[in-house]
Amino acid sequence: MAATGEARYRVSGMDCASCAAKIDTAVRRMPGVEDVSVSVTAGTMTVRHDETSNLTAIEKKVTGLGYSLAPLAGKAERALSEHRHDHHDHDHDHHHNHDSHDHSSHDHADHDHHDHAAKEIEGLHGHDHTPMDSPWWKSKKGRLTIVSGVALVAAYIVGHLVPSISSYAFVVAMLVGLVPIARRAVMAALAGTPFSIEMLMTIAAIGAVIINAGEEAATVVFLFLVGELLEGVAAGKARASIQSLTTLVPKTALIEDNGETREVQAESLKVGAVILVRPGDRIAADGTIIEGESAIDEAPVTGESTPVRKGVEAKVFAGTINTDAVLRVRVTAAAADNTIARVVKLVEEAQESKAPTERFIDRFSRYYTPGVVAVAALVAVTPPLVAGASWLEWIYKGLAILLIGCPCALVISTPAAIAAALSAGARSGLLLKGGAVLETMGRVTKVAFDKTGTLTEGKPKVTDVLGFGLTEAQVLSRAAALENGSSHPLALAILERAKSDGAPVPPAAEAKALPGKGVSGRVGGETLSLLSPQAARESAPLSAEQDARIETMNDEGKSVSVLLVDGKIAGLIAMRDEPRADARAGIEALRTAGVGSVMLTGDNARTAGAIAKGLGIEPHAQLLPEDKQRIVRELQAQKQIVAKVGDGINDAPALAAADVGIAMGGGTDVALETADAAALHGRVTDVANMVVLSRTTMSNIRQNISMALGLKAVFLVTTIAGITGLWPAILADTGATVLVTANAMRLLRWKGVFSGRLMSAR
């Protein structure tokens, strides 16, 4: 095995940051472990280790803490094969020449080796069994909660029938729920987290028995379990909404092999294979169309409701729906790298890189638990020793404080909100890689936009057609006839316009390119040429009016081609890379949110100025990649928090330098890798939506923390003052837990505020 290996596991039973922190601490202390990252939302753990480590011991450790563990395919494959005594390797080779029969036999091989993980190893493959997929009452936590509740009710009934043994009945009921909690507390303490919440619970419950508050203790234990379960359900909801993205990709595909088609598992498709997509089918892999033209419904991936027409050479994504014609598609990405898998991977990584506030909670419980214990001890001991008050009364109060102190609600407040926000974002096509990015986004003060492909469509469009003695359609037909078959962007723009206007494209004879000037040819007896204004002036004089027209168009950032018929000037065609439909709305939306925008572009100053004026944004033109980065740094030096939005390789340096780098649209892979966030739909308004999502989430977290702490503080005071006993405090904490979870779950329903359609009044 290599010097360092990486093992990935699916961990079930985790549902809050403190769970993750506990596993993290325990595994970090194991020999040979270099790094651990645990994601609550994804339900995964990644362990980087060298060859001295013992994976089996690591697994035992985690299961000892009360979580269940299953190796995940993917990066873990290496680690797994080592730990299946290598008789997996040969099996693996024949797994590659993969017809569907092999697939099943290979699965059986899997199941023999690792029975407890048999169901879960497939990870994103085929079927994904995470514990939260089953209804909550089937999970380990759910069962424990139910049993504990039943025991509590039983204790009440027994207590009423036979009052003499009622206290014992409650102690038994409490132990039902407490034993698993106490076991976890001890394991966590041995693994290096002595001050876990479980430990606090255990001490509090034992104390309660001493002061004969078995009834309250049993209730607290039950409520604690309910709180944990709620949080598990919340985490599961967030997880499910991301996992649901993976179910978009169909399980099987029709592959073409030597002229015949057969059905294969979609995940076995290799790059370069050709698949047949029938109308109404979901496309099984990322690829390019090699035959056919159809409208493709990309709503599952981009959220755009209108189907996009795509023909030969166009890129299609896995999970999108082919609506009206048969397509043949060449696969360009293996199942593990297709768009949706990348989105899921980015989101999962995002959740492993924890937000500072989440770490704040980890730090918080490290001090909070011993703090509560210390306060409780002081309350119990000081008044009797100093003022000779009744021991029993104050010990009762001290232990009551322990029970009140159990910070169930506090711990959920942040991770639940962040998980919900990240998945709501992902569903609206906003990918944020992690809580830290989510936080920074709301504080952004300046957004630097790239021009081409971000604020504009990225390809020229015909904006004006002028005829001198010819109609618009005639000018277009002749120009299109000359350009037919060319792949130059300006030629494509002319052909596209001719197609959309329904102008006929007659065949051209002797068509040839005149390097640096334009094209010429013969169409139906006329000699035609389409030239740049400079070249046109050499062969025919332009009138003053025509010169003025060309000049105005150039000032608007348009490039102009001149059509000559038999040596006379017959028309002008102007083209420009036009702004996206929602560019203006997007910049307005940012302004509304109090965020300024600048445009950075490598394009010439004239075009940049013209586009910027139309959008109401300040331009910086003729920049190289390092200039873009320099401007980002300069803005940061003025104490601005900068988000950089770009789509290309040349944006990578600036994306990396900015406080938040946002990749636009599908973008290039490099942009997606270096960026901290991605607007998958390529909408300019999505940048403003990210700002809003971030601000909404942060205020949600603030509400949660203040709710939880506020209620605690109130009851801490009233208990010491002897106004309230245990019951109100316990109910208040449960209330807080439920409130905080519900409040965080509100974020799951978040939808983008700015759509860019309503506002784009031209």
C-alpha positions in Angstrom: 0.0 0.0 0.0 1.2 3.5 -0.7 2.8 5.5 2.1 -0.5 7.2 2.7 -3.8 5.7 2.0 -7.3 7.1 2.3 -10.3 5.2 3.5 -13.8 6.5 3.2 -16.7 5.3 5.4 -20.4 5.8 5.5 -21.1 6.5 9.2 -24.7 6.2 10.4 -26.0 7.6 13.6 -24.2 10.9 13.5 -26.5 13.9 13.6 -24.7 16.9 15.0 -21.4 18.6 15.2 -20.6 17.2 18.5 -21.0 13.7 17.2 -18.6 14.5 14.4 -16.2 16.1 16.8 -16.2 13.0 19.0 -15.5 10.6 16.2 -12.8 13.1 14.9 -11.0 13.2 18.3 -11.2 9.5 18.8 -9.9 8.5 15.4 -7.2 11.2 15.4 -5.6 9.6 18.4 -5.3 6.2 16.7 -1.7 5.3 15.6 -0.9 6.0 12.0 -3.7 8.4 11.4 -2.7 11.6 9.6 -6.0 13.4 9.0 -9.6 12.8 9.6 -12.6 14.7 8.1 -16.1 13.9 9.2 -19.2 15.2 7.5 -22.4 15.1 9.4 -24.6 16.0 6.4 -23.0 13.6 4.0 -22.8 10.9 6.7 -19.2 10.2 5.7 -15.8 10.0 7.3 -12.5 10.1 5.4 -9.3 8.9 7.1 -5.9 9.6 5.7 -3.5 7.1 7.2 0.0 5.6 6.7 0.9 1.9 6.7 1.3 1.6 10.5 -2.4 2.2 11.0 -4.9 -0.6 11.6 -8.2 0.1 9.8 -10.0 -2.7 11.7 -9.1 -1.1 15.0 -10.3 2.3 13.8 -13.6 0.8 12.7 -14.0 -0.9 16.1 -13.3 2.4 17.8 -16.0 4.2 15.9 -18.6 1.4 16.4 -17.7 1.5 20.1 -18.8 5.1 20.2 -22.2 4.0 19.2 -22.2 4.7 15.5 -22.4 2.1 12.7 -19.8 2.1 10.0 -19.5 0.8 6.4 -16.7 1.3 4.0 -17.5 3.4 1.0 -16.5 2.6 -2.5 -14.4 5.1 -4.4 -11.3 6.3 -2.8 -11.7 3.6 -0.2 -11.5 0.9 -2.7 -7.7 0.5 -2.2 -8.0 0.5 1.6 -10.8 -2.0 1.4 -9.0 -4.4 -0.9 -6.1 -4.5 1.4 -8.4 -5.3 4.2 -10.2 -8.0 2.4 -6.9 -10.0 2.3 -6.2 -9.3 -1.4 -8.4 -12.0 -2.8 -10.5 -9.2 -4.0 -7.9 -8.0 -6.5 -8.2 -10.7 -9.1 -11.9 -10.4 -8.8 -11.5 -6.8 -9.6 -9.7 -7.3 -12.9 -12.5 -9.3 -14.4 -14.9 -6.7 -13.1 -13.5 -4.4 -15.7 -14.5 -6.3 -18.8 -18.0 -5.7 -17.6 -21.0 -7.2 -19.0 -24.1 -7.1 -16.8 -23.7 -10.7 -15.7 -20.2 -10.1 -14.2 -21.7 -7.2 -12.4 -23.9 -9.4 -10.3 -21.3 -12.0 -9.6 -18.9 -9.3 -8.5 -21.5 -7.9 -6.1 -21.8 -11.3 -4.5 -18.1 -11.4 -4.0 -18.4 -8.1 -2.2 -21.1 -9.4 0.0 -19.1 -12.5 1.2 -16.2 -10.4 2.3 -18.0 -7.7 4.2 -21.4 -8.8 5.2 -22.3 -6.0 7.5 -21.4 -3.6 4.8 -22.9 -5.5 2.0 -25.7 -3.1 1.4 -23.8 0.1 2.0 -20.6 -0.4 0.1 -22.1 0.6 -3.2 -22.2 4.2 -2.1 -23.5 6.2 -5.0 -23.6 3.0 -7.1 -27.0 1.6 -8.0 -28.6 1.8 -4.5 -27.7 3.8 -1.5 -28.8 2.6 1.9 -28.3 5.3 4.4 -30.0 4.7 7.8 -32.1 7.8 7.4 -33.6 6.4 4.2 -35.7 4.1 6.3 -38.4 5.8 8.4 -37.1 7.3 11.6 -38.6 4.7 13.8 -36.6 1.9 12.2 -33.2 3.5 13.0 -31.2 2.5 16.1 -31.9 6.0 17.7 -35.5 5.8 16.8 -36.0 2.4 18.5 -34.1 3.5 21.6 -36.3 6.6 21.9 -39.5 4.6 21.5 -38.4 1.9 24.0 -37.4 4.6 26.5 -40.8 6.4 26.0 -42.6 3.1 26.6 -40.6 2.4 29.7 -41.4 5.9 31.0 -45.2 5.3 30.5 -44.9 1.9 32.1 -43.2 3.4 35.1 -46.0 5.9 35.5 -48.6 3.2 35.4 -46.7 0.9 37.8 -46.1 3.9 40.1 -49.8 4.6 40.3 -50.8 1.0 40.9 -48.1 0.2 43.4 -46.9 3.6 44.8 -44.4 2.0 47.1 -42.1 0.9 44.2 -42.8 3.9 41.9 -39.3 5.4 42.4 -37.6 2.2 41.4 -39.8 1.9 38.4 -38.6 5.4 37.2 -35.0 4.5 37.8 -35.4 1.4 35.6 -37.2 3.5 33.0 -34.3 6.0 33.1 -31.7 3.3 32.8 -33.3 2.0 29.6 -32.4 5.3 27.9 -29.3 6.1 29.9 -27.3 2.9 29.5 -26.5 3.5 25.8 -25.8 7.2 26.5 -23.5 6.4 29.4 -21.7 3.8 27.3 -21.0 6.4 24.7 -19.9 8.9 27.3 -17.3 6.4 28.7 -16.1 5.5 25.2 -15.8 9.2 24.3 -13.9 9.9 27.5 -11.5 7.1 26.8 -11.1 8.4 23.2 -10.2 11.9 24.4 -13.5 13.8 24.7 -14.1 13.7 28.5 -16.5 16.6 28.5 -19.1 15.3 26.0 -22.8 16.1 26.3 -23.4 12.4 27.0 -21.1 12.8 30.1 -23.1 15.7 31.3 -26.3 13.7 30.8 -24.9 10.8 32.7 -23.7 12.8 35.7 -27.0 14.7 35.8 -29.0 11.5 35.7 -27.0 9.8 38.5 -27.3 13.0 40.6 -31.0 13.0 40.0 -31.4 9.5 41.4 -29.5 10.6 44.5 -31.9 13.4 45.1 -34.8 11.1 44.4 -35.8 12.8 41.2 -36.0 9.6 39.2 -39.1 10.8 37.5 -37.5 14.0 36.2 -34.3 12.1 35.3 -36.2 9.5 33.3 -38.1 12.3 31.5 -34.9 14.3 30.7 -33.2 11.2 29.3 -36.3 10.6 27.1 -36.4 14.2 26.0 -32.6 14.2 25.3 -33.2 11.2 23.0 -36.1 13.0 21.3 -33.9 16.0 20.7 -31.2 13.8 19.2 -33.7 12.0 17.0 -35.1 15.3 15.8 -31.7 16.4 14.8 -31.1 13.1 13.1 -34.2 13.6 11.1 -33.1 17.1 10.2 -29.7 16.0 9.1 -31.3 13.1 7.2 -33.6 15.6 5.4 -30.7 17.7 4.3 -28.8 14.7 3.3 -31.7 13.2 1.3 -32.2 16.4 -0.6 -28.6 16.2 -1.9 -28.7 12.5 -2.4 -31.9 12.9 -4.4 -29.7 14.6 -7.1 -27.9 11.3 -7.7 -31.2 9.5 -8.3 -31.7 11.6 -11.4 -29.2 9.6 -13.4 -30.9 6.5 -14.9 -29.6 3.1 -13.8 -29.3 1.7 -17.3 -28.2 2.9 -20.8 -28.6 1.6 -24.3 -25.1 1.2 -25.7 -24.2 0.8 -29.4 -21.8 -2.0 -30.2 -20.9 -3.0 -33.8 -24.2 -1.8 -35.0 -26.4 -3.4 -32.4 -27.8 -1.9 -29.2 -27.9 -3.6 -25.8 -28.8 -2.4 -22.3 -26.0 -2.0 -19.8 -25.6 -0.6 -16.3 -25.1 3.2 -16.6 -22.2 3.2 -14.3 -20.3 0.7 -16.5 -20.2 3.2 -19.4 -16.7 4.0 -20.5 -15.6 7.4 -22.0 -15.9 7.1 -25.7 -18.8 4.7 -25.7 -21.8 5.6 -27.9 -25.2 5.5 -26.3 -28.7 5.7 -27.9 -31.1 8.0 -26.2 -34.8 7.6 -27.1 -37.3 10.5 -26.8 -38.6 10.6 -23.2 -35.5 9.0 -21.8 -33.2 10.5 -19.3 -29.6 10.8 -20.7 -27.4 8.3 -18.8 -24.1 10.1 -19.0 -22.4 13.4 -19.8 -21.5 13.4 -23.5 -21.6 15.2 -26.8 -24.3 14.5 -29.4 -22.9 12.9 -32.6 -26.2 12.4 -34.4 -29.7 13.9 -34.0 -31.2 17.2 -32.8 -33.7 17.5 -30.0 -35.0 19.8 -27.3 -33.5 18.7 -24.0 -35.1 19.4 -20.6 -32.3 20.4 -18.3 -34.5 21.3 -15.4 -33.1 18.5 -13.2 -29.5 19.8 -13.5 -29.8 23.6 -14.1 -33.3 24.3 -12.9 -34.1 26.0 -16.3 -37.7 25.1 -17.1 -37.6 25.8 -20.9 -36.0 22.9 -22.8 -32.9 23.8 -24.7 -32.5 22.8 -28.4 -29.3 20.9 -28.9 -27.8 19.4 -32.1 -24.6 17.7 -33.2 -21.5 18.6 -31.2 -23.5 20.1 -28.3 -22.8 18.9 -24.8 -25.5 17.1 -22.8 -25.6 16.2 -19.1 -26.4 13.0 -17.3 -29.9 13.2 -15.7 -31.4 15.6 -18.3 -34.4 14.5 -20.3 -34.4 14.1 -24.1 -37.8 15.3 -25.2 -38.5 14.8 -28.9 -36.0 12.9 -31.1 -33.6 10.0 -31.0 -30.0 11.1 -30.2 -26.7 9.3 -30.4 -24.4 10.5 -27.7 -20.7 9.9 -27.2 -19.9 9.5 -23.5 -17.3 12.1 -22.3 -17.2 11.4 -18.5 -17.4 8.2 -16.5 -20.3 7.8 -14.0 -18.1 9.0 -11.1 -17.2 12.2 -12.9 -20.5 13.3 -14.5 -22.0 16.7 -13.7 -24.3 15.4 -11.0 -21.7 13.2 -9.3 -19.4 16.3 -9.3 -22.1 18.4 -7.7 -22.7 15.8 -5.1 -19.0 15.4 -4.5 -18.5 19.2 -4.2 -21.4 19.5 -1.7 -20.1 16.6 0.4 -16.6 18.1 0.4 -18.2 21.4 1.3 -19.7 19.9 4.3 -16.5 18.3 5.4 -14.8 21.7 5.4 -16.6 23.0 8.5 -17.7 26.5 9.0 -15.9 28.6 11.6 -19.2 28.9 13.6 -19.5 25.2 13.6 -16.0 24.9 15.0 -17.1 27.6 17.5 -19.7 25.1 18.7 -17.1 22.4 19.1 -14.9 24.8 21.1 -18.0 25.9 23.0 -19.0 22.5 24.3 -15.4 21.9 25.4 -15.7 24.8 27.8 -19.4 24.7 28.3 -19.7 21.2 29.8 -17.0 21.7 32.5 -18.4 25.2 33.1 -21.9 23.8 33.8 -20.4 21.1 36.1 -18.4 23.7 38.0 -21.3 26.1 38.5 -23.5 23.2 39.6 -20.9 22.0 42.1 -20.5 25.6 43.5 -24.2 26.0 43.9 -24.5 22.6 45.7 -21.6 23.2 48.1 -21.3 27.0 48.8 -24.6 27.9 50.5 -24.5 24.9 53.0 -20.8 25.5 53.8 -20.9 29.2 54.0 -24.4 29.9 55.3 -25.2 26.5 56.7 -28.2 26.1 54.5 -29.9 22.7 54.0 -27.6 20.4 52.1 -30.4 18.5 50.5 -32.1 21.6 49.0 -28.9 23.0 47.5 -27.6 19.6 46.2 -31.0 19.3 44.6 -30.5 22.8 43.0 -26.9 21.9 41.9 -28.1 18.7 40.2 -31.0 20.6 38.8 -28.6 23.0 37.1 -26.8 20.0 35.6 -30.0 18.8 34.1 -30.8 22.3 32.8 -27.3 22.7 31.4 -27.6 19.8 28.9 -27.1 21.9 25.7 -29.1 19.8 23.3 -30.5 22.8 21.4 -27.3 24.8 21.2 -25.4 22.1 19.5 -27.9 21.6 16.7 -28.3 25.3 16.0 -25.5 25.8 13.6 -24.9 22.6 11.7 -28.6 22.0 11.1 -29.0 25.5 9.6 -25.8 25.2 7.5 -26.7 21.8 6.2 -30.2 23.0 5.3 -28.9 26.1 3.6 -26.3 24.2 1.6 -28.8 21.7 0.3 -31.5 24.4 -0.5 -28.8 26.2 -2.4 -27.8 23.1 -4.3 -31.4 22.5 -5.3 -31.6 26.0 -6.8 -28.3 25.5 -8.6 -26.1 27.4 -6.1 -23.2 25.3 -5.0 -21.4 26.6 -2.0 -18.3 24.6 -0.9 -18.8 24.6 2.8 -20.1 26.7 5.7 -17.2 29.1 5.7 -18.0 30.2 2.1 -21.7 30.4 3.1 -20.7 32.8 5.9 -18.4 35.0 3.8 -20.8 35.4 1.0 -23.1 37.5 3.0 -20.4 39.9 4.0 -19.2 40.5 0.4 -19.1 44.3 -0.5 -17.8 44.1 -4.1 -18.4 41.6 -6.9 -15.9 41.5 -9.8 -17.4 40.0 -12.9 -15.6 38.6 -15.9 -17.2 39.9 -19.1 -17.2 37.2 -21.7 -19.3 34.2 -20.9 -20.3 35.6 -17.5 -22.0 38.9 -18.1 -22.4 38.1 -21.8 -23.4 35.0 -23.7 -19.8 34.3 -24.8 -20.6 34.2 -28.5 -21.4 37.0 -31.0 -24.9 37.7 -32.2 -26.1 39.7 -35.2 -27.4 43.0 -33.8 -28.1 45.1 -36.9 -28.6 44.3 -40.6 -28.8 47.3 -43.0 -29.5 47.1 -46.7 -28.6 49.7 -49.3 -31.0 48.9 -52.1 -31.6 45.4 -50.7 -34.0 44.2 -48.0 -32.6 42.9 -44.7 -33.5 39.3 -45.7 -31.7 39.7 -49.0 -28.5 41.0 -47.3 -28.7 38.1 -44.8 -29.2 35.4 -47.4 -26.2 36.5 -49.5 -24.0 36.8 -46.4 -25.1 33.5 -45.1 -24.5 31.8 -48.5 -20.9 33.0 -48.4 -20.3 31.9 -44.8 -22.1 28.6 -45.1 -19.9 25.7 -43.8 -17.5 28.1 -42.0 -17.0 27.6 -38.2 -15.7 31.1 -37.5 -17.8 32.6 -34.6 -18.9 35.6 -36.8 -19.9 33.3 -39.6 -21.9 31.2 -37.1 -23.6 34.3 -35.9 -24.7 35.2 -39.4 -25.9 31.7 -40.2 -27.8 31.5 -36.9 -29.6 34.8 -37.6 -30.4 33.7 -41.2 -31.9 30.5 -39.7 -34.0 32.3 -37.1 -35.2 34.9 -39.6 -36.0 32.2 -42.1 -33.9 33.8 -44.7 -33.0 31.2 -47.5 -29.3 30.3 -47.9 -28.6 29.7 -51.6 -25.6 27.6 -52.6 -22.4 29.6 -53.3 -19.9 28.8 -56.0 -16.1 29.4 -55.8 -16.5 30.5 -52.2 -13.0 31.3 -50.8 -11.6 33.0 -47.8 -9.5 36.2 -48.3 -7.1 36.1 -45.3 -7.3 39.2 -43.1 -10.2 40.6 -45.3 -13.2 38.4 -45.5 -14.8 35.9 -47.9 -15.9 36.1 -51.6 -17.9 33.8 -53.9 -20.6 33.7 -56.6 -24.3 33.2 -55.8 -26.8 33.0 -58.7 -24.8 35.1 -61.1 -23.8 37.8 -58.7 -20.2 38.2 -57.5 -20.4 38.7 -53.7 -17.9 39.6 -51.0 -18.3 40.1 -47.3 -15.4 42.2 -46.0 -14.1 44.2 -43.1 -14.7 47.9 -43.5 -11.0 48.5 -44.2 -10.9 45.9 -46.9 -14.2 47.2 -48.3 -12.8 50.8 -48.7 -10.1 49.4 -50.9 -12.6 48.0 -53.4 -15.4 50.5 -53.2 -15.8 54.0 -51.8 -18.1 54.3 -48.7 -20.5 57.3 -48.6 -20.1 59.7 -45.7 -23.4 58.4 -44.2 -22.2 54.8 -44.5 -18.9 55.7 -42.8 -20.8 57.4 -40.0 -23.0 54.3 -39.5 -20.0 52.1 -39.2 -18.3 54.5 -36.8 -21.4 54.6 -34.5 -21.7 50.8 -34.5 -18.0 50.5 -33.7 -18.5 52.9 -30.7 -21.2 50.5 -29.5 -18.6 47.8 -29.4 -19.9 46.0 -32.5 -17.8 44.5 -35.2 -19.2 45.4 -38.7 -18.9 43.4 -42.0 -19.7 45.1 -45.3 -21.5 43.2 -48.1 -20.5 44.0 -51.7 -22.6 42.9 -54.7 -20.8 43.1 -58.0 -18.3 45.5 -56.5 -20.9 47.9 -55.1 -21.7 48.3 -51.4 -25.1 46.6 -50.7 -25.4 46.2 -46.9 -23.9 46.2 -43.5 -24.1 43.5 -40.8 -23.1 44.4 -37.2 -22.4 41.8 -34.5 -21.6 41.9 -30.8 -21.3 39.4 -27.9 -24.6 40.5 -26.2 -25.2 40.7 -22.4 -27.1 37.8 -20.9 -30.7 38.4 -20.5 -30.5 38.7 -16.8 -27.1 40.6 -16.5 -28.7 43.9 -15.8 -31.2 42.5 -13.3 -28.3 40.6 -11.6 -26.3 43.8 -11.1 -29.4 45.7 -10.0 -30.2 42.9 -7.5 -26.7 43.2 -6.0 -27.1 47.0 -5.8 -30.3 46.5 -3.9 -28.5 44.2 -1.5 -25.9 47.0 -1.0 -23.1 45.3 -3.0 -21.1 47.1 -5.7 -20.0 45.5 -9.0 -17.0 46.0 -11.4 -16.3 44.4 -14.7 -12.9 42.9 -15.5 -12.2 41.8 -19.1 -9.5 41.1 -21.5 -11.5 42.6 -24.3 -10.8 46.0 -25.8 -11.8 49.2 -23.9 -14.4 50.3 -26.6 -16.5 47.1 -26.4 -16.1 46.8 -22.7 -17.2 50.4 -22.3 -20.3 49.9 -24.5 -21.4 46.8 -22.6 -20.7 48.3 -19.2 -22.7 51.4 -20.0 -25.7 49.3 -20.9 -25.4 47.4 -17.6 -24.5 50.3 -15.4 -21.2 48.9 -14.1 -17.7 50.2 -14.0 -15.4 48.5 -16.6 -11.7 47.6 -16.4 -10.6 46.4 -19.9 -7.6 44.8 -21.7 -6.6 42.8 -18.6 -4.4 39.7 -18.5 -5.2 37.0 -16.0 -2.6 38.4 -13.6 -4.1 41.9 -13.9 -7.5 40.5 -12.9 -5.9 39.0 -9.8 -4.1 42.3 -9.1 -7.3 44.3 -9.2 -9.0 41.8 -6.8 -6.0 42.3 -4.5 -6.2 46.1 -4.8 -9.9 46.0 -3.9 -9.1 43.9 -0.9 -6.5 46.4 0.2 -9.3 49.0 0.4 -10.9 46.7 3.0 -13.5 45.4 0.5 -14.6 41.8 0.7 -14.5 40.6 -2.9 -16.3 38.0 -4.7 -15.0 37.2 -8.2 -17.3 35.6 -10.8 -15.7 34.0 -13.8 -16.1 31.0 -16.1 -12.7 30.4 -17.8 -9.2 29.3 -17.1 -8.0 32.9 -17.3 -10.2 33.6 -14.3 -8.6 30.9 -12.1 -5.9 33.2 -10.5 -8.4 35.9 -9.6 -11.0 33.3 -8.4 -8.4 31.9 -6.1 -7.3 35.3 -4.8 -10.8 36.6 -4.1 -12.6 36.1 -0.7 -15.2 34.1 -2.6 -14.5 32.7 -6.1 -17.7 31.9 -8.0 -17.6 29.8 -11.1 -20.3 30.6 -13.6 -22.4 28.0 -15.3 -21.0 24.6 -16.2 -17.8 26.6 -16.6 -14.5 24.9 -17.1 -13.4 22.2 -14.6 -10.5 24.4 -13.6 -12.9 27.2 -12.7 -15.1 24.8 -10.7 -12.0 23.4 -8.8 -10.5 26.8 -7.9 -13.8 28.4 -7.1 -15.5 28.3 -3.6 -18.9 28.4 -5.1 -20.6 27.8 -8.4 -23.8 29.2 -10.0 -24.7 26.1 -12.1 -27.4 27.9 -14.1 -25.1 30.6 -15.2 -27.5 33.3 -14.1 -26.0 36.6 -13.1 -28.9 37.0 -10.6 -27.6 33.9 -8.8 -24.8 35.9 -7.3 -27.2 38.1 -5.5 -29.2 35.0 -4.5 -26.0 33.6 -2.9 -25.6 36.8 -0.9 -29.2 36.6 0.3 -29.0 32.9 1.1 -25.9 33.6 3.2 -27.5 36.5 5.1 -30.7 34.5 5.7 -28.6 31.5 7.1 -26.5 33.7 9.3 -29.5 35.4 10.8 -31.1 32.0 11.3 -28.1 30.8 13.2 -28.1 33.9 15.4 -31.8 33.4 16.2 -31.1 29.8 17.1 -28.2 30.5 19.4 -30.0 33.3 21.1 -33.2 31.2 21.6 -31.2 28.3 23.1 -29.0 30.4 25.3 -31.7 32.8 26.3 -34.0 30.1 27.6 -31.1 28.4 29.5 -30.1 31.6 31.2 -33.6 32.4 32.3 -34.1 29.0 33.9 -30.7 28.9 35.4 -31.5 32.1 37.4 -35.0 31.0 38.4 -33.7 27.6 39.6 -31.0 29.1 41.8 -33.6 31.6 43.1 -35.8 28.6 43.8 -38.7 29.9 41.7 -38.9 27.0 39.4 -38.1 23.4 39.9 -36.8 20.9 37.3 -39.9 20.4 35.2 -40.2 23.8 33.6 -36.5 23.9 32.9 -36.6 20.5 31.2 -39.6 21.4 29.1 -38.0 24.7 28.1 -34.9 22.9 26.8 -37.0 20.5 24.8 -38.9 23.4 23.5 -35.7 25.1 22.5 -34.5 22.0 20.7 -37.6 21.6 18.7 -37.8 25.4 18.0 -34.2 25.5 16.8 -34.5 22.4 14.6 -37.8 23.7 13.1 -36.2 27.1 12.5 -33.2 25.6 10.8 -35.4 23.4 8.6 -37.2 26.5 7.3 -34.1 27.1 5.3 -34.7 23.9 3.3 -37.7 25.7 1.7 -35.5 28.6 0.6 -35.9 29.5 -3.1 -33.9 32.2 -4.9 -35.3 35.7 -4.5 -34.2 37.1 -7.8 -35.1 35.3 -10.9 -33.9 37.8 -13.5 -37.0 37.3 -15.6 -39.4 39.6 -13.8 -36.9 42.5 -13.7 -35.4 42.3 -17.2 -37.6 45.0 -18.7 -35.6 46.0 -21.6 
